[in-house]
Amino acid sequence: MVVNKHVSPSVCFSLITINLLALFPHLNLLPLWLACFCCLCVVWRLFLLKKQMPLPRTFTKLVLIIFVSSGVLIQYIGKSGPEVGVSLLTVAFALKILELQWVRDGYVITILSIFIACMWFLFSMTLFTGLYAVFIFTLAIALFVQMNRNPDHQKSFVSNIKYACIMLLQSIPMMVILFVFFPRVDPIWANNNQKIDATGLKETMSPSDLADMAGKNQLAFRVEFLKGQIPKENQLYWRALILSEFDGLEWSVKSGEDFYHTVKMNSPLWLRETQFLGKPIPYRVILPATGQRFAVSLELSKPGTEEFLYTRDLRFLFPDKIVQTKEYEMVAYQKFILENRLSKLRYDQETKLPIEGNERSKSYAKKMFERADQHPRVYIQSILNSFKQDPFFYTLKAPKLEKDIIDAFLFDSRKGFCAHYASALVFLARSVGIPARVVVGYQGGEINPFGQYLVVKQLDAHAWSEIWFEEAGWVRYDPTTYIAESRVLDTPEQMAGDATASEDAILAGGSFQQWAGFRAMRQWGDYMELKWNKVVVSFDKERQEALLSQFWGKLTRQLFLMLSAVALFLMGALFIWFWLTSKKSELNELERAYLEYCALLEENGFERKKGETPEEFCRRISVLKPDWAQTLRMITDIFYQEYYASLEPSASLKVSRKKCKKAAHAIVRLAKSLM
């Protein structure tokens, strides 16, 4: 393995290519100027390769390092997390390409490309991420093979790719063993403050929040119905957040709320009085990383085996933030009576409104309530009828409301979407003393025919109202369903098909959506993504223990340590066996140094002939290059003197090795001085 040999132009181009491919996924995560800098480094190196120009000088590279390091520190000042480290490593990797000259540089770039590809898993755990990483691994191994082949036995890059694929296939058994038996640990990003924006729901809601989400076609979560019974579309209301406090501009989750634990404490009285009616519908939710704690649940649900925290309004939360894909099971009951009695404290909480503001709406509510003979159900229905009969319009492009937003919506713009209508209905109900609250979550979903599961996306984000009636408890009302179809100006699906409203509009909407073949491919891809999440991403500590306990019973700590020790012993034995059976190089360090010297001369057009002795080679090149004669003579004399001295029987082995190593360094140093 000659590491001090110049890389050939073809290998250099391949190394630049793998550099760019490894950087590509990170460019979208970097600040714009850093992404441009990385691309500039690659283009610069390609230009130097094509024009056969010398590489940047040390001073130039030092200036670039100082510039970009200072820029990264300024960009991320006061911040922490993987973004900072990934940015520094990514930019350093891009700079490394500017000093690509020797084979050893090629080894470094190839190894770093694998490492850089793996860093993408810090931000994305999708199937595409895994496949792209395998693609980079294959190219990297193929480049290793190409750089280590004898120049006289070089093969095509396609042949090297095949060889790399064989090596990867041979590694699968070891990979499976490590995946199943290696102790699972929490992801290294679990305790940092990075923002994971898999779902856009927050614990506060203003109308513009849901409008921004409605045009997004990204996945929110998937649902498997365990007995195959998928409820009708109009029954698929997925509760996530209950918003009970209103400050005049935003609705928010009630502060200071009591939390209950599904396992560690007895059920409170109000939960025991809750009536779950009808046929139970068991289901499993596959929730991507959200960076938040709330869980989505079908109205109205009981938790399965998963441990949850829950509130009085049956809003479920996880003990910790979700930083990787989470699976949990629940049982839904679509007929229920929740909290059919309210205490004075609870009544005051669910009817509270700001003292000032939206006076026209309060006055309008009192008049409507009198017309309904102060009958709560008749009053709520009269408001819904006004949404249907009066010129109210449904649109995601509603005008922005800044002050007295309920008044501005009901009496001025009359244009809005689910958040506007749900907010207005709850405000009007509370204005006359009827307990009410806003529920934020998702509505509907698309059935995937390949796996018969439900796919819920961000464009399904929805807000509706829950109104409390005596003896009946909390009852769902969705005021947007009362808007006449002729007054629906646009829909989330239309927004998702608009290239200006969706990041992936080319793939998500437009004419592609009308093509059945594309739709089937998209659904099949989502099905494979689900399998990837279930088999790989969701294989956490609990699932590992459950799997291993099927073979060894209860997985105690002692048993787990014993299995780990056995696995390490087998891996060590396998490594020793490969090391003992592998063919050892018969060349010592001095001989390898001399061969590197011959390779350097060969790159400059002076190839050593077959059967030519070092002395004959020295004399022939000295005639052709007289200015090299003295250095060539020194290299040849060092080689002869130390090589034959080490063969004498009286020579000490330790002293001989030390002298050979010193002579080898001298040969390499003198050889480089010729270039």
Buried (B, 14 or more C-beta within 10 A) or exposed (E): EBEBBBBBEEBBBBBBBBBBBBBBBBBEBBBEEBBEBBBEBBEBBBEBBEEEEEBBEEEEBEEBEEEBEEBBEEBBEEEEBBBBBBBBBBBBBBBBBBBBEBBBBBBBBBEBBBEBBBBBBBBEBBBBBBEBBEEBBBBBBBBBBBBEBEEEEBEEBEBBBBBBBEBBEEEEEEEEEEEEBEEEEEBEBEEEEBEBEBBBBBBBBBBEBBBEBBBBBBBBBBBBBEEEEBBEEEBBBBBBBBBBBBEBBBBBBBEEEEEBEBEEEEEEEBBEBBEBEEEEBBBBBBBBBBBBBBBBBBBBBBBBEBEBBBBBBBBBBBEEBBBBBBBBBBBBBBEBBBBBEBEEEBBEBBBBBEEEBBEBBBEBBEEBBEEBEEEBEEBBBBBBEBBEEEEBBBBBEBEEBEEBBBBBBBEEBBBBBBBBBBBBBBBBBBBBEBBBBBBBBBBBBBBBEBBEBBBBBBBBBBBBBBBBBEEEBBBEBBBBBBBEEEBBBBBBBBBBBEEEBBEEBEEBBBEBBEEEEEBEEBBBEBBBBBEBBBEEBBBBEEBBEEEBEEEEEEBEEEBBEEBEEEBEEEEEEEEEEEEEEEEEEEEBBBBBBBBBBBBBBBEEEBEBEEEBEBEEBBBBBBEEBEEBBEBBBBBBEBBBEBBEBBEEEEBEEEEBBEBBBEBBEBBBEBBEEBE
